[in-house]
């Protein structure tokens, strides 16, 4: 134990005031480094001692003392009794002076202050780069969004034009089809009227005796030479059809044939009247004998006393009534023309 007590211990490190190595003081160990603080000390609230005293970084001890005296006059508690923060301000000012008057602590402070400013400069530079990158990214995104919007609007406009073209094309086709249907209907109506007029202008011819076709055709042309006779056809040796240009000419032909039936060798009947006559004849054939006797008799006409009586008395009576109705129809058609 005596030997252990006499054994020399390891000498403690004593800082050399003239050495450039950093002093192992409380301020140096507790002052925040470039990467951040490792602890808190009583000088952490000083922030920047040079700014508190209002001196530059290369100020000497005399300038520091003078700045402290000047600042203490403004913030001393005795001179500012109404300011509750005067004591705290004066304490900071005094500690800043002590820090800057100690060479080792000032050197550490300058090193940490320089590292802090460099870190802030790098952070500001990085922030500026990030800001530029963000602005560039936002600008590119804006350009892309504008291009996409323009593309979408162009696609929508093209789709609208396509739909309008389809609708217009469909409307044009529908209008053409309607026009075509209207023309077809009009043509069909005209054709129907022409066919009806052609059917109304046909006259059935019946001969009493058999004659050659040429003789009968010549007789028909001669009898109706003043009328618009279009064509003559023969169904048999005793019957034929005469086509006139209008119903009026057909009626005149029937009337003329009726008036000159003794001189002509044939009779003329309207084709539609003949159909009605056939219906009347079929209905009359189903009636009783008493009913047949009650049929209307042939009226007496002037100049008809010497006419030859035919075997079919009922048909002659019907023909007389038909002739009377034809004459009334001819008068009714002449009346509007005269007016």
WOWOBEL-V232166 format. One record per residue. OMEGA is omega in whole degrees, -180 to 180 (999 if undefined). Layout:
# WOWOBEL-V232166
omega
OMEGA
OMEGA
This chain:
# WOWOBEL-V232166
omega
178
177
-180
179
-178
-179
-179
178
-180
-177
177
-178
178
-177
178
-179
-178
-178
178
180
-179
-180
179
179
-180
-178
-178
-177
-176
178
-179
178
-176
-177
-178
-178
177
180
-179
176
-178
180
-177
-177
179
-177
-180
-178
179
-180
178
-179
180
179
179
-177
-178
-180
180
-176
-178
179
180
179
180
179
180
-180
-180
-180
-179
178
-178
-173
180
-179
-180
180
-178
-178
-178
-179
-180
-179
-178
-179
180
179
-180
179
178
-179
-180
180
176
177
-180
180
-176
178
177
-175
-177
180
179
179
177
180
179
180
179
180
178
178
179
-180
177
178
178
178
178
179
179
178
177
177
178
178
178
179
179
178
179
179
178
179
178
178
179
178
177
179
179
179
178
179
178
178
178
179
179
179
178
179
178
178
178
178
178
178
180
179
179
179
178
179
179
179
179
179
178
178
180
179
178
179
178
178
179
178
179
178
179
179
179
178
178
178
178
179
179
178
179
178
179
178
178
178
179
-178
178
-179
176
-180
179
-180
178
-178
178
178
-179
-178
-180
-180
-179
-180
179
180
179
179
-179
-179
-176
-177
179
-179
-179
179
-176
-176
178
177
-175
178
-180
-178
-178
-177
179
179
176
180
-180
-178
-179
178
179
178
178
177
178
179
178
179
179
179
177
-179
-177
-176
179
-180
-179
-180
-179
175
-180
178
173
-174
179
177
178
177
177
179
179
178
179
-179
179
179
-179
179
178
-179
179
-178
179
179
180
179
-178
177
-179
179
180
179
-180
179
178
179
-179
-178
-176
-179
-178
-179
179
-178
-178
-176
-179
179
177
177
179
-180
178
177
179
-180
179
179
177
178
177
179
179
178
-180
178
179
-175
178
-179
180
180
999
